[in-house]
Amino acid sequence: MRYIWTLFWSLLLSNMIFYVLSSMQGGEYDAVKAAIFGVVFTVIISIIGAVLPSHEEAAE
């Protein structure tokens, strides 16, 4: 379930960032690029979360 929420929020935030930046530059908004960036961001965050130790492991 946490991967679904991570994907949801990364897609939402990446689309928001791409929309704001494209309108500030006067360019054209591309939802496909924003979605690809969101998926790549989700994969990176999931890998980082799997590699880092949890609180229980760090306390030992």
C-alpha atoms as one frame of an Amber mdcrd trajectory, in Angstrom:
protein
   0.000   0.000   0.000   2.873   2.377   0.719   4.099   2.017  -2.871   0.690
   3.010  -4.204   0.655   6.142  -2.033   4.232   6.945  -3.009   3.294   6.643
  -6.676   0.157   8.741  -6.192   1.953  11.594  -4.440   4.957  11.570  -6.740
   2.703  11.736  -9.813   0.668  14.520  -8.257   3.679  16.571  -7.192   5.642
  16.030 -10.405   2.670  17.123 -12.529   2.254  20.193 -10.360   5.951  21.069
 -10.650   6.007  20.534 -14.422   2.860  22.645 -14.864   4.173  25.563 -12.793
   7.611  25.523 -14.389   6.243  25.330 -17.923   3.853  28.216 -17.315   6.623
  30.310 -15.741   8.809  29.728 -18.800   5.970  30.294 -21.231   6.347  26.775
 -22.578   3.957  23.950 -23.191   2.859  21.547 -20.421   3.673  17.894 -21.190
   1.822  15.445 -18.931   3.659  12.414 -20.333   7.069  13.757 -19.294   5.697
  14.627 -15.873   4.275  11.112 -15.453   7.555   9.502 -16.507   9.420  11.703
 -14.033   6.935  10.706 -11.303   7.410   6.990 -11.965  11.206   7.335 -11.985
  11.017   9.318  -8.747   8.848   6.584  -7.178  11.367   3.892  -8.114  14.257
   5.908  -6.682  12.404   6.618  -3.423  11.414   2.936  -3.094  15.032   1.826
  -3.566  16.276   4.351  -1.015  13.609   3.192   1.450  14.625  -0.449   1.013
  18.348   0.240   1.437  18.230   2.478   4.497  18.021   0.700   7.877  14.867
   0.993   9.954  14.793   2.418  13.481  14.860  -1.063  15.030  17.942  -2.079
  13.029  19.747   1.176  13.788  19.149   0.844  17.557  20.917  -2.532  17.809
